[in-house]
């Protein structure tokens, strides 16, 4: 049970990092696409 509680405490933190990384990638990609569309 002790391992399960520690995992339940760590999982939201890892999920938060995953979401922030995903948003970062989407933001960079959209910025590049916008730059390409405005440049073309």
C-alpha positions in Angstrom: 0.0 0.0 0.0 2.9 2.3 0.7 4.1 2.1 -2.9 0.6 2.8 -4.2 0.3 6.0 -2.2 3.7 7.3 -3.3 2.8 6.5 -6.9 -0.5 8.4 -6.6 1.4 11.4 -5.3 4.0 11.3 -8.1 1.6 10.6 -11.0 -0.1 14.1 -11.0 3.3 15.7 -11.1 4.5 13.7 -14.0 1.2 14.3 -15.8 1.7 18.1 -15.2 5.1 17.9 -16.8 3.7 16.0 -19.7 0.9 18.6 -20.3 3.3 21.5 -20.0 5.7 19.9 -22.4 2.9 19.2 -24.9 1.7 22.8 -24.7 5.3 24.0 -25.2 5.6 21.8 -28.4 2.2 23.0 -29.7 3.1 26.7 -29.0 6.5 26.4 -30.8 4.9 24.6 -33.7 2.1 27.1 -34.1 4.6 30.0 -34.0 6.6 28.4 -36.8 3.5 27.7 -38.9 2.3 31.3 -38.4 5.7 32.6 -39.4 5.7 30.4 -42.6 2.2 31.5 -43.5 3.0 35.2 -43.0 6.3 34.9 -44.8 4.8 33.2 -47.8 
